[in-house]
Amino acid sequence: MVRRKHIRSLVEHLLAQHRVQSVPVPVIKIANALGVKVQQELAESDLSGFLYRDRKRKLAIIGVNAKHHKNRQVFTAAHELGHFLLHDFEDIHVDRQFKVWLRSEASSQGTDIEEKEANLFAAELLMPIRFLSRDVDRIGTFDHENEAVLKALAERYGVSTQAMTFRLGYLGYVQL
Amino acid sequence: MAYLNSDRATGVDDHKAFYEEVGRRIRDARKRRNPKLTQQGLAELVSLTRTSITNVERGRQKFLLHTLADLAKALQVEPASLLPRLEGEPERNLEDALKDRPRSEKEWIKSAVNAAREGRSGDGA
């Protein structure tokens, strides 16, 4: 089971602790404050990000693929930060392209839960409800086909239009 | 420390691991430089042949200290960043953690971890 409540309150706590008053949410700054360095580095296209825990030096490093679009790099960083805070697994965790958006049938157990949790964490952190609900109320009525609105919202939060659309669907603001 | 002692243990190793690590760092710095340099481009900046650069990057050629300074200058990095760390332990930790990973992942992770440890630019994601 994906721990939705736990993740929501963890993000709320982070946003309060780091006094985040506006978007885009400064993910890198938050990671650094938690003792996690974020490093851009070129890699093959199907590699998204990794989390390395250096237990001896008591620090962690997130790597993101510098080849990818900036929005995707930020989402990846947030996703890896989710693993850092939620999952205490192996020393090195590598993520190839995210397929979780597609909600495949096979993704109901094991590590897929962890990937889903990391994705939910990233979405909650980058598109917090308290900001998003305000923005959506201001816009008024729109649906998933209103691309200009979705694109503007996505830009405001520094995420891809796809991520924003999925988030709005998840929160029930649009029907997917 | 392991790098510096390596030849004393066997008598034949001749600091191989040390020069290989220096070479790897030079190659990484060359590829990370903005704008990127080819081996030929770097060779011209430090008055060496391209073949020498190839050999240096593979750890097969030793060079004088002032060449390290020249290389660092051409690569726009601190000379110290081209030298291996003394505490071999944490590096071996990373090696262990990476040993079953595909090569493309290994190189990416190693470069990123080294860059992050040395505080090189690239944290602006």
Interface residues (C-beta under 8 A of the other chain):
Chain A: I28 N32 K37 V38 Q39 Q40 E41 L42 A43 E44 L47 F50 Y52 D54 K56 R57 I61 G63 V64 N65 A66 K70 Q73 V74 A77 E90 D91 I92 V94
Chain B: K31 E89 P90 N93 L94 A97 L98 R101 S104 E105 W108 I109 S111 A112 V113 A115 A116 R117 G122 D123 G124 A125
